[in-house]
């Protein structure tokens, strides 16, 4: 599968990359939607894969069996699904970056990175401007005049 068709990028030698390479991006996407952000012990045998098992419910019995062949007995972390839509919706609602960060439980820097990744800049942010002092204004400015 080409990298352009992938939903998300995972570094080599990671659980996410192995699932994408062996089972496909759609399986990794379904796994992340259902179990993202959790540690998961992959069963050793297929005998425990009943219909109510979280793996079967997330990706189906056939793909769960293939996952057992690769990761049987291992504890793996299923990465969270990146949800950039929440950030973009908050910007469209007129929230500032600090408000978005508080609401989503992330840092302001992370909010800026997500928006930049999507080619968006928050219009409700007040940007700092560097102003040149007019000639003679430095003498009247208390901070500059004290130096």
N, C-alpha and C positions, 0 to 999 in steps of 0.2 A: 504494500500500500504506500503510495507516495505521501510525503510529508505535507503536501498542500491539501490533501483530503482529510487529514487528521483534525479532530476537534480540538485537541490540545497537545502541547509538546511535553514529553517526558525525557529526562536525561537517560542515556544508556545505562544498563545494569540496574534498572529500577523495576518495581512491580508494574507500574503503569506502562512502561515501554514493552515489557515482556507480554503483557496481556494484549496490547495493540498489535505486536508483531505476530503472536501465535493465534489469537482469537478474533482480532479485528477491532477497529476503533468503535464500532457500534456496541460491542460487548462492554468495552471499558466505559463508554458513556452511560449505558444502562446500569452498570455496577456503581458508578459514581453518583448517579441520580438516586439510587435506592440506599446505598450504604456509605456514601461519601463522608469522610471525617471519622471513620471508625476503624478500630483494629479488628481484624477478622482472622480467626483460626480456620484455615482451610482443612476440611476433613481428610483423613488418610484414606478412607475407604468410601466407596459409593453407597454402601449399605445405610449410612446415616442420612443420605439425601432423600428425605421424604418430601412430599409436596409443600409442607409448611416450613421447610428450611429456608433461611434468608437468601442463600445463594440461588436456590431454585426459583424463589419468588422474584429475585432481581434479574437474573439472566436466563432462566429456563434450565431444564434438566440437562439437555445435551451440552450446552456451554459450561454448565457447572461440572459435568463429568470431565470435560476437557481441561478445566481449570484444576481439578484434582490431580490429573495426570502430571501437570507441570509443577504445582505448588502444594501437593498433598502433605499435610502435617506441619506446614509453615504458618507462622503468624505474620500477617501482612497488614499494612496500613493502606486503606482505600482512600486516595486523595479526594479532597472536596472538589466539587464541581465549581469552576469559576463562574460567578454570576455578575458579569459586568452590567447587566440590565438594571440591577438595583441602583448602581451608582449613577447611570445615565438618567434613570427616572427621577432620582433625587435632585439632580442638576436641573432637569426640566421643571421640577416642582418649585425651583427657586431657592433651594437650600444652599448654604455656603459650605465650603469644604470642611470646616470644623464641625458643623452640624451633621454633615453626612458621616464623618468619622465617628462621632458619638453614637449616631443611630445604628451604624453597622458594626460598631465595636472594633474599629481599625484605627490606624494612625492617619493623621492628615497627609503625611507624605505618601502613604499607600493610596489614598484617594487621588492625589495628584498623579501618581504613576498609572493608575487604572484609567483615569481620564485621558492622559497623554497616550496611552496604548491604543485608545479608541479614537485618537485625533480630535479630542474635545477639550475645551478649556472652559472652566466655570465662569460664566459672565457675571455672576453675582459676587465674585471675589473683588476686593479692593486691591488694586496693584499699587505697589510702591513706585513712586516716580522720583527720579533724581533731578532736582531743580538747581539750576545754576543761579547763584546769587547775583543780583544786579550790582553793577559797580557802586561801591560805597556802602552797600548793605551789610557787608561783613563787619564794618566798624560799629554798626548799630545793633547787630545780633548779639545777644548776651553770651551765648556759648562760644561763638567765634571770637568775640572781642576779649574774652577772658584769657585766651591762649597767648 
